[in-house]
Amino acid sequence: MSGDPVIDSMPPISMSTFGEQAGLSPSTLWRFRQKGWLQTINISGRQYISRAAIADFNRRAESGEFSGEVQKPNKSKS
């Protein structure tokens, strides 16, 4: 992914720690994983993310790869 030896040598962090640091909810992280936007590592049944995967995700996000249109809410019938 990154090819940076310093980043590649750093240990992975748990998904919960990444979510707290990034301000993302567990459900948002789950959706990102399901869409293939965030690559995770399963270690003993827990999900972790490598520093290289975080760098790749940030690069892709900054390039606008995940952008989309905001959906307007439907008007409810009262």
Secondary structure as UniProt FT lines:
FT   HELIX           5..9
FT   STRAND          13..14
FT   HELIX           15..22
FT   HELIX           26..34
FT   TURN            35..36
FT   STRAND          41..43
FT   TURN            44..45
FT   STRAND          46..49
FT   HELIX           51..62
FT   TURN            63..66
//
